[in-house]
Amino acid sequence: MSIETIFSEDKSVLVVGIKGKFDFTLLNEFRQVYNNDAAKSAKVTIDMRDTSTIDSSALGMLLNMQRFLKKKDGAISIINCNQDVKKIFQITHFSRKFTIE
């Protein structure tokens, strides 16, 4: 389990890749991402191509990042979700709160 971050060439978008399980074990690392790296960019893309599962703490982390970014008119988009993760987003109505591709 890990988090990798990269900026787009023009530094306008921060891409955050989640590898493995997205759960409470990533709480501090994820918080550092939006307190440090996301502070430099108003737009964040969460790439879940390598994410196997998510839990309720991960949903809370996404909501906290969204609140943080809204203060600076930012936004989050979530991409490359597997079917299980998409289903969790649908059940929890996160598909109404986030742009999920």
N, C-alpha and C positions, 0 to 999 in steps of 0.2 A: 504494500500500500504506500502510495506516495503522491505528491502533487508536484507537477512541473509547470512552470510559467514561462511564457515568452511574449514579447510585444510585437505587434505588427511593425513593418518597416517604418511607418510614419508615427509610431508610438501612440496611435489613437485607440487601439484595441489591445487589451490584455487577454491573452488566451491562457486559460487554466486547464491543464489536463489532469484528470483524476484517474489513477491506476489502481485496480483492484477494488476492494470494498470501500465505499464512501460511507464512513461511520464515525462514531465518537472518537476513535483513535486519531483522527485527522483534525480534531477541533482546533488545537493550538496552531498547527501548521496552516490551516485554512484561514484562521483569524489573522495570522501574520500576513497572508497574501493580501487580504483586503485592507488591512491597516497600513501596509507598506506599499506594495506594488499597485493595488487598485487606486490608491491615492494619486497616482501619476496619470491615470487614464479614466475617463468617465464611462467607457464602454468595456464590458467584460464578456467574453465568450467562455462558457464552461464546456470543454470537450470531454464527453463521456465515452469515447470509442473504446477505451480500455477499462471502463468501470463495470464490475460484475454485478454489484448490488448496492442499494442505498438503504439507510434506515432513517428513523424519525429525527435523529440528531442531525443528519445531513440536510434534511428538509429545513430544519431550524437554522443551520448555517447559511443556506441559500437565502432564507428570508432576512437574516441579519445583514448579509452582503447587499441585498436589494435595498434595505433601509439606509445603509451607509452610502450607497451610490445615489439614491434619490436625493440626498442632501445636496449633491452637486450636479443634479439633473442627469445622472448617469442611468445606465440600463444594463441588464444581464440577458444574454441569450444562451440557451442550452442546446448543444448539438450532439449528434451521433449516439443517441441513447439506444440501448438494446430494448427488446420488447418488454422484458420484466420491469425495467426502469420506467419506460413509458407508461406502463400500466399503473405503477405507483403514482406517477404524476397525474394521471387521469383520475384515479380513485380519490386522491387528496385535493383535487381541483387546482393543482399547481399549473396545469395547462392554461388556466385563466389568468394566472399571476405572472407568468413568464412566457417569453417566446421560446417555444421548443420545436426544434427541427429534427 
